[in-house]
Amino acid sequence: MPYNLLVDPLFPVVRRSGRTSLIRFTELTVADDPPVDFCWPRPDFNIASYEFCIGVLSVALSHISASNTVSLEDLWGNLPTAEDLASLVQDIVPFFNLDGDGPLFMQDYEAFSRTEANDIDALLIDTPGVNGQNKNADLLTHRHRYPAMGRAAAAMALYALQQFAPSGGAGNRTSMRGGGPLTTLIIPGANPGNPSTLWHRIIINVSQNFFSWDDPLARPERVFPWVAPTLVSDKEHGEREVSEHDSAVHSAHAYFGMPRRIRLVFSNEQGFCPLTGAEDRLVTGFSQQPWGMNYGVWRHPLTPYRRQKESDPPYSVKPKSGRFGYRDWVSVTFGQNEGKGALALPALNVEDASGDRANMILHVYGSSILRVAGWAMSNMEAMSYLWAEQPLYLTDDKILEDRLRNTAIGFANAGDAAHIILRSALREALFSDSAKPSLDAGLFDESRMAFYENTERAFHRALASLLEKPDQERAGLARSWLKEMQKVAGEIFQRVLPAPGRDPTLARRMALAHGHMMAGFSGWGKAGERLFTTLQLPLPEKKAAKAKTKTKTKEKKS
């Protein structure tokens, strides 16, 4: 019997009791000690499992909604049984065989002949490439970690590669979101003692768009590219580019993009999978051909995007190698106009949760968090895996939602203005006017990271306070935020600067720089004016009077 991803055990999960087990897709909704999260030994497999389940449900629900009324609220409020889930996905089960005869999940339609097999762990994005191995650069992530995998792990490795694929050399295409895209997931509930069920974590991220889709199974090759010959993208075929509105693809194809032409190599022997511990038929390698599907412009429902200008097509947000701070959080949660026409766009699932679905989450769990994850890449090399969780402030009050958004964006921009004041003070204290130090490295980069990290708790505390007491004055909240930023900047200034000792020039520069910094945090100077304007606080009286005089002079001249 072929191994089928919707029928056979696939997901290692942790249950509410803390017990772990390997379950089938139809067991996601077990009511007795329900699963609460995936627990692969790799974070990218956990995120890939979410995307897989969200994609499967999106296709299945869109398919049945063509002839039946489907309510996401019902699926949220009434836990489906295993039989219900089996019935829901029964029409797409034939497309999810990993081995056997016929089309195979995420694998090229035709088997390759005379192609050398790669090691199975080369499917993993963090496995060093040929160049890294030749240079013996694989010190932290070793080559040949897994001589074989069970079919469940091999399936998830294959799916993760296809969804997050970086550039891979000539003809090896990147994923439809580019290499190492950022994924954002809504995780209902923020109480570790009473975690939300895995079912609720999955269904809340299913896009509302599926209600408007045409039946994806009318032409299944538009959704599942492995059921038809690959749309090859070499020069002979014009390097064809497939975009979201191409007639060759369905909107649900977003969850099942297949840029790489791969066929798995199966052993006839049984063995224990090193990732799941389950005994199974082993997958020992894979063969590959270049020039798979070449993806153009897409808006994936689980990824935030940016535009450089309003007329430009969107491009996916990629994780940074460092931490995920509140400035990043503001962009992926609320989106914002970043100046000069640049625009940050939250993922569609985040927009859904902040809109009509907020009530559903608040009614059952009272709160929610935002989970972000993805590979930080440097071309073909994986630098690190970003995994972060931050609060998601939900309300069913539209006016309060707008206040939260405006306050979050304004306070984050004020953080940038405050950091510039700190950076200028450090430069003034350490260097002469004629010096041109790099402001993006060394001490300046360290102080920047320290400033944002040490003000993050106060930033979220301010938003939580606004959510709890929506009638409070913005000015009071802004002054508290200003005071916190000034305190952190002062601590960093004192900590990173050397003791002047008997150097009077250095001591004088440091004293002047500190005075200028404090003046900036009081609203003086161009930097201080920018900070106070961003916070919507009144400028110091003399500056305000001077500004008023300038306005009157302009009026007289006109």
N, C-alpha and C positions, 0 to 999 in steps of 0.2 A: 504493500500500500504506500502511495506517495505521502510525504510529510506535508500537511496543509496548515498554514499559519492561522487559519480561523477555526480549525477543528482540534489540532493537537496542542499539547502543552508548549507554551512559548515564553511566558513572562515570569521571571522571578519577582515576587512581591513580598512586601512586609505588611502584616495584618495589624489591626488595631491593638491586639494583645501583644504585639512585638514578634510574634511567630512568623517565620518566612516559609514560603513554599513556591513551587512552580505551577502556574495555572494556565488554563486555556482562555481564549478570548471570551467565551461564554460564561466564564466564572468571575468576570470583573465585578459582578453585582451581587455576589454571595452576601446574604444579609447577616448570617451568623459569623461573627468575627470577620468583618469585611476587609478587603485589601484597602490600604490607605496610600501606598506609593509603590513604584517600581524599585527594585533593589539589585540591579546589575552591579557588578564590581567596577563598571565604567560609567561616568556621568553622561557621556554622549549617548550611550545606549539607553539610559533612562529617558533623556529628552527625545530620542528617536522613537521610543515606545509610545510616548504621548502623541507625537505627530502621527505615528502609524494608526493608533486607535481613533484619533480625531478624524483622520482621513477616511478610514473605513466607515465610521458612523456618518460622516458627511455624505459619502456616496450612497450608503444604504438608505438613509433618510430621504435623500433627494429622489432616489428611485421609487420608494413607496409613496412619497407625497404626490406623485403624478396621478395616483388613483385613490389615495386615502388622505384624510385630514391628519396631519402630524403636528403635535404641539410640543415644543421644547419644554414648556412648563410642566406638561404631564410626565415627560421623561425625567425631569428634575424631581418632581414631587412623588412619583410612583416608581419605586425601584423595579426594573424589569427582572424577570426570572431568567435562568439559564435558557429555558425553552423559548422565552420571548426574544432573547438576543439571537439564538440560533435561527429563529424564524425571520428575524430582521435582516440577517446577512446571508440567508440561504442562496439568494440569486447571485451573489458575488463569490461564494466559496470556490467555484471552479477556477477562478483566476489567481488563486493563492497557493498553488502547489509549488513547493521548492524543488522537488526532484520528481523523477518519473517521466512519463511521456507527455507530449504536448507543450504548450507555452508554460514557462517556468518563471516564478515571481522574480521581478527585477533583473532578469537575465535576457540576453539577446535572443531573438526569435529563432535563430539558426545556430546550430553547434559549429564551433570553429574547427578547422582541420589544420594539422601541422603547426600548432601554436604551443610554445613552451609555457608550462604552468608556473605561476608565481606562488610563493608561500602564502598560506591563508592569512597570516597576520599582516600581509601587505595591504589588506582591505582596511586596516585601522589607520585613521588619519595621522596619528602620532607615530607610526612606524617610520623610522628613517628611510629616506629614499636611497636610490643607488649612489647618488653623489655623497650623501652623508655617510653611507657605509664605506665607500672608498676612502673617505677621509678619517674613518674611525671616530666619527663625531657622535656616535650613538652611546653616550656615556650614561645618561639618565634613563632613556627609553631604548632598551636593547632590541636588536634584531633577533629574529627566531624565538620570540617569547612563547608563541603557541604553535607547536608543530601541527596541530589539528584542532578543530572545534566541532561541537555537536551542532546539529542542524538548527536549533533555536538560536544559538549564538551566531552562527554563520549568517543566518537570515537577517539578524539585527545589524551585524557588521556591514552586510551588503546594503541594507536600507539606509543606514547612517551615512555610508560613503556616498550613495546616490543623492541624498538630500543635502549634504554639507560639503560636497567634493571641492577641494581647492584645485588650482591649476596643477596638472600632472604631466607636463611635458607635451611634446608635439602631438596634437590630435586628441589628447585626453581632456575632455571638456569639463568645465566647472559646473556646479549645480546651478539651477535656475535662479538662485539668489546670490550667486557668486561664491567664492571660497570662504568657508567658515562664517555663515550668516548668524546673526543674533536671533535667538528664539525667545519670545516672551509668553509666559503662561500665567493665567489667573489661577491662584490656589485659594479656594474659599476657606475662611476660618484662619485665625492666627493663634489658636490655643493649642500648644503642643500636647497638652493632656487630653484633648478631645479632637484629634485631627479629622478633617473632612474625609469622606470616602473617596476612593479612587474614581468611582463612577461619577461623582459630582465634579471632581477635578477635571475629568475628561469632557463631560457633556457641556460644562459651562464654557468651554473653549471651542465648541463646534460653531462655525460661522452661521449667522442668520441668513447669509446669502443663499444657502441651499434651497430655501423656499422658492427662490426665483429661477433656479436652474432648470434646464430641460432634463429629461430622463438621461442620466449618464450611461445607462446600459443599453440605450438605443443603438449606440456605436461604441462598444466597450474599449476599442483600441484608442479612442480619444482620451480615455481616462487612464487605462493600463497599457502603456506603450509596448510591453513585452508580449502582447497577444497578436502582434502584427510585425512585419519586417521593419527594422529600424529606419527612421528617417535620417539617413547618412548625411553628414555635413562636410564631406571633403570637397576639393576643388572640382572634381568631376561632376558633383551634384550641386555646384554653385554655392557651397558653404551655407546652405539654407539655414535661416534663423527662425526659430519658432517662438512667437510671442503670445501673450495671454489671449488675444482676440483672434488668433489664427484659427481657421475652420478645422484644422487638423487636430485640435485639442479641445477638451472640455475644461470648464473652470476648475473642476475637481482634480484635474491633472496636477494642480499645484502640489498636492500631497504625494504624488507618485512620479515625480520627475525622474528621468533615467538618462543622465548625460554620458554615463560610461557603458561601453559594450563589454559585458562580462558573462562568463559561464563558469559556474562552480564545478570543482572536481571532487567527486564523492568516492569514498573508500567503501569496499564491501564489508569492512570489518566494523565491529562494535567497539566502543571504548567510552571512557569517561571524559566529558567535556570539562576543560580546565576553568571555564567561566561559570558554568551552572552546576557542575558536579553530577549532572544526570548522565546515565548510560544511554548511548544512542549511536546510530550510524554516524561515522565521522566525515567531516569535510576537510580535505587535506590541502586544497589549493584552488586556484582559479586561472582561467585563461582570459586573455583580453585582446580586443582589437580597438584601434583608434577611430576617431571621427563619429562619435555618437551624436545624440541630439544636441543641437547648438541653441541654447535658450537666449531669447532677447528680453524685452521688457515684461516683467511680471510683478504683481503685487500679491505676495504670499500672505495668507490671513494671519500667520503667527509671527510675522517679522515687521519691525518698524522700518520706515523708509525716510529718505531725505530728497529734497530737490534743491539744486543750486539756484535755480530761477523757477518761477511759476510755470513758464513755458517748457521747462526741461522735463524729460521722463524721470520718474523716481528711481533711486538706487537704494539697495538694502543697506541697513546699518550693520556694521561689523563690530565684534567685541574688541576692546582694547586689551593690551597685555596686562595692564594693571588692574586696580580695583574698579568697581562700578559705584560711582558716587552719586550724590543727589543732583548734580548738574545733568548727568546722563539720565537719571531717573525722571527728571522733569520732561526731557525730550521724548522718552518712550512712553510716558504715562499721559501727558497732556498734549504733547506736540507744541511747537511754538514757531513764531516768525523769528528767524535768526538774523535778520537784517539783510539788506541788499537783495531782497527777493528770495533768499534761502528759507526753506521751510522744512520743519521736522514733522513727520506724520506717524502717529502711534499705529501699532498693529491693529488690524480690524477686530480681533478678539478683545483687545483692551478697550476699544471704542464701544463695543457691544456691552462689556461689563460695566462701563461707566455710564451707560445709558439705560436702556429698558431692563437690563438684567440685574441692576444694582439691588432692586427690591427682592429678587429671588435669593440672592446671596445674603442680604441683611436679615431676611425673615428666618432663615435656617441657621446661619452661622454668626451673624452680627458683624462680621469683619472679613477682610480678605488681604492677601499679600500678592505681590508680583514677583514671579520667579523669572530671572533672565539667565541665559546660558548660551555658550557657543565657543568655538575654537578661535583663539587669536592667532592669526596666520601671518607669516612673513613669506609671501609668495607661496612656495610649495611646502614650507616647513612650519610645523605646529609649534608655536611659542609657549602657549599655556591654555588651559581650559578655564573659562570664566563661568562661575556659578554663584549667583547672588540672589538674595531675597530682601525686598524692602516693602514697607507698608503700601497698601492701595486704599486711598481714602474714598469711600463710597457714600453717597447720599441720594435719597430720592427727591431732594429739594433742588430744583434747577438753579435757583438764585444762589444757594449755598455752593453748588457745584462750580458755578462761574467764579465765585469769590475764592474758592480753594484753588482753582486753576490760575487765576490772576495773581494770587498771593504767592503760589509756588514759583511761578515764572519770575515774578518781581523779586522775590527773595533770592532766587538762584542768580539772577543778573546782578543783584546787589553783592552777592558773594564774589562775583568776578571783579566788580568795581573795588571791593575791599581788598582783594588779593593784589590788585594793581598798586594800591597804596602801600601795602606791605613790601611788595617787590621793589618799588621805587625807593623806599626807605633803606632797604638792604643794599641796593646798588649805591646810593648816596653815601652810606656809611663805609663801604668797603673799597670804593673805586673813585678815582679822580674824575672830573668832568670830561676829560679827553679820552678816558678808557672806554672800550667797547666790549664788555664781557658778554658771553652768550647767556641770554636770560631763560633758555630752555633746558639747561643742563646743570649738573653739579648742585651747588648749594641752593640755587634758585629753584631747580626742579624739586629738590627735597622739601624746601619750605612751602612750595605750592601744594604738594601732596599732603603735607602735615596740616596746612591751613584747612583744606577741604575735609580731610578726615576728622579733624578735631572740632569742626563746626557742624558736622552732619547730624549729630544727635539733637542739637538745638534746633536745626532746621525742621526736622520731623516733629519735634516737640511743639513747635509753633503751629504747624498744620493740624496736628492732633488737637491742640488747644482751640483752634478756630472751629474744628468740627464739633467739639464738645460745647463750645460757647460761641455760637455764630453771631450773637449780637454785640460782641466786644468790638471796640474801636480798632481800626487797622493801624492807626498811628501808634497806639500803645504796643501792639504786637511788633510793629516795625522798629520801635525804639529798643525793645527787648532783644530783637535780632541784631540790631546795630551794636548794642552793648556786648553781646556774646562775641561778635566778630572782632570788635576792638580788643577784647580781653585775649582772645586766641592770638591775634596778630602781635600784641605786646609780648606775650609769652614766647612766641617763636623768635621775635626780634632779639629778646634777651638771651635766648638759648643758643642761637646759631652764631652770634657775633663773638669774636675773640675778646678777651680782656685787654683793654688798651694799654695796661701797664704804665710805662713811663713815656709812651708815645703821645705827646700833646696833640699832634695833628690828627691821629686816629680818634683820640678821645673827643676832640672838637667835632669831627665829622659825625661821629656816632651820636653825640648830643643833639646836633642840628637835625640829623636824619630822624631821630626819635621825635623831636619837636614837630617836624613837618608831618610825620605820620599821625601824631595825635591831632594836629590841626586838620588833616584830611578827614579823620573820623569825627570831627566836629563840624564838617561841612565847608571848610575853607579850601581855597584853591580849586583848580579845574577838576582834579580827581575827587575832592570832597563834594563839589557841586554835583558831579555825576552820581556819586553814591547817594546823596540826599534826594536828588531828583528821582532816581530809580526807586527809592523807598517811599516816595511821595511824602517826604518830610519837609517842613519849611526850612529855608536856608537861614543862616545866622542873620541877625537884624541888619548889620551894616552892609552885608552882601546883598540882602534883599532890597535895601534902600538904594544901593548903587544900581542894581538891575532895574529898579523902577525909574530912576533918573535917566538911564539909557533909553528906556522905552519912550519916555516923554520927549527926549531930544529927537528921536527918530520920528515921532509924530509931528513935531514942529517942522522938521525938514521936509516931510511929505506934504 
